[in-house]
């Protein structure tokens, strides 16, 4: 019976580029920026890396297909390098590959890189691309905000919530992330906003306004993983290990079966349950000290609080408005600004979430530092509520 | 010349129609052109119908045929004729597409008829005279037109977009053909060259006085004589002219009382081209009484005249009052620029999101045409779960049976809204695009676009019905894709 990879893999080095509209930099430049920081942090040399994984989603407008762009940009000495793609969860998928390689004993030290260069497309938001030759024949012309916005309509109807309360709670989510992001030097959006500003913003996809949507950014993030034993032999004192690493992908039930009511992200619930089991977490709200979730849109973060079990069913609006997920709340969420303000370079986001918790666990988060964090959770979502892949990872100090 | 007075065994058994819900007041059109052609305002009365951006002669024909079939089993349809001068495809049979969208299964004879405004009556005559219709079978004759007009032309005021369809059969005949007569003559009062968007017209007075006013009387006289019906015995006269005045003048020339001429639907619809005679006939059958004689005429390089008699069966098989309701409903748009955009007469900057390549993989489209054109989901014969899109493996986790799917048509089932949004970001010709999940009575769900112009607020739980519409226009390759969209019940029928 598989027991998972709890404490079998240590993160010894992480790097993250500044996110934002990096007009002057290529995807390769961004990868080098993240890698340089991670390598220095790990205190190993490039030749110690035995295998690497690249997570990127929009290869057609970014680095191109395959893992060769990573191998070439970093001049990795002909080691095995693999490219993975799972939409916005591609970064988490890259870490999973590297972590599993280490846990399996296939290599001692592995690298995971996530990158996206979105600002070379001419688009303000995410570029339009094919959904596949069959899906294009029937799926409506949709955008990411529109796909997620539907959560709000179904959620409000199911819980008989006043749409104005829901809108205010969504605004609170964004106001909180802007406040956090303002303290983050690497964040894309660093200006605090007021609830009034958020509520008055033009609608993108009803009921989501401009401030309910995350930044569309360029960026790269990188993790170097090894075994706890090797980490110790390298003299690492504050070792951070992976407690759980789970991904769940849609089997089509949301799209095609009446069992999904449109108010949740079903895979988040499944991946979270598996992750808590793998990590041995029994009471998430009491044991997990900080969370980085996939707040592509404010409504996503709101329902994710219920999907992860930090809010009970139908309570998220109240909990959000009560400040439960604020910097000083019971479960601080998006301490680094989240996708909303740190930014969302698709392939890099899952690793960026880990980067923040890794810094927090080691007491290196500067002005954003939370006291005494022992366990943190990342939630990285690819796709849309109706069809998606959800990644839930838990990392913490090696006790 | 060709004619016959022997009543054929096949008659009209039902009818349906579709008038798009978009209306524009003619004074709105004329007002926009007052600087350029002030004379237009003279005839600028009432409202005309305009197809939504996602409607064309195929989608409107589908709506009319679905209405004509009512709840009847589409499997009984053995032939479908489609008449139009504005078929979206010059070489890809439009009638076949209509048949598949209406759920008519494979063994059906289909044919497009085009080339003249007389195509509508021509198709009706062809269907009625067709000897190949077996007992118990249904033939469908549909006509639809979405003629485009140049801005500031008289056509822009006169035209309206609409479709009509009749079902034909040997049983349950509500109107039988007493006699018919057809003559052809190459008189060019107007024409539209192949590939051209707009008509060219000769002088109106010549077209009327030297054209139909001269052509019609001898044909009608001989028709009535051969049928043994006196002019006074004709209860309703259908003259598909653009104006009531012209229609009455033509009737008078034929010796028919002008007060028997039926309303040309100039207000609320406009002249629907090849569909117009069938549209007016369908309107008559909404309230015709048994024994009434109805004369249907059609002209365009000749003249068709068909004399019908309404039967007793109409008491039990009364067609729905679709046209009366459509005329009473509708949604008036006072935005002439939007009218122009939907007519394709002004090119708007659509932004980078409209640059996405909409190339169709025709091999994929063919493999999936039952799902995409006919909206056939899969129903698992092992557990009963209805699922769209159909896959080989059942989506029900407690089942998972492989290759147990049977086709299950969702298009005609009532649905309700599960979730929705109004999206201002995604490209759409009529933004914001609205879409969401709908669930069908009896099972199955669909992530669907919502359509119909009026912005009635959507609501979770609202009832919806499915309509066949244009999905995408591939401007690079000139291809048009169709799929089904949901219309919330609050947006009316």
Interface residues (C-beta under 8 A of the other chain):
Chain A: X122 X123 X125 X128 X129 X130 X133 X134 X136 X137 X138 X139 X140 X141 X142 X143 X145 X146 X147 X149 X150 X151 X152 X153 X154 X156 X157 X202 X203 X204 X205 X206 X208 X251 X252 X253 X255 X256 X257 X258 X261 X262 X386
Chain B: X352 X353 X355 X356 X357 X358 X360 X361 X364 X365 X368 X371 X372 X385 X387 X388 X389 X391 X395 X396 X397 X418 X419 X420 X421 X422 X423 X424 X425 X426 X427 X428 X432 X433 X435 X436 X437 X439 X443 X444 X445 X447 X448 X449 X458 X459 X460 X461 X471 X472 X481 X483 X484
